[in-house]
Amino acid sequence: MSEVKKRQKSIVIFTSPSCVWCTRAKSYFKKRGLKFRAIDITKDKRAASDCLKHGCKGIPVILIGTHWICGFDEKKIEKALG
């Protein structure tokens, strides 16, 4: 029987250059071999307002599939990844 590899859910991290927790979140995904797209909210005001719209006042904000996570919360990330 061949093993079917599950397709990775899309991951987007909303960050800023000086955010320590953003760096930790990116390292977390890299260590696990997960692909992600990072969006700098200091350069993308629309992305910043999207984060606020979903109740996130700080960064990082992580979007996994359609699930928004405010802050770097490993338990919520693992749950969202399935």
Protein Blocks (a to p, Z undefined) as FASTA:
>chain_A
ZZdddddddddddddfklmklmmmmmmmmmnopacddddfklmmklmmmmmmnopabdcd
ddehjaccedjdfklmmmmnZZ
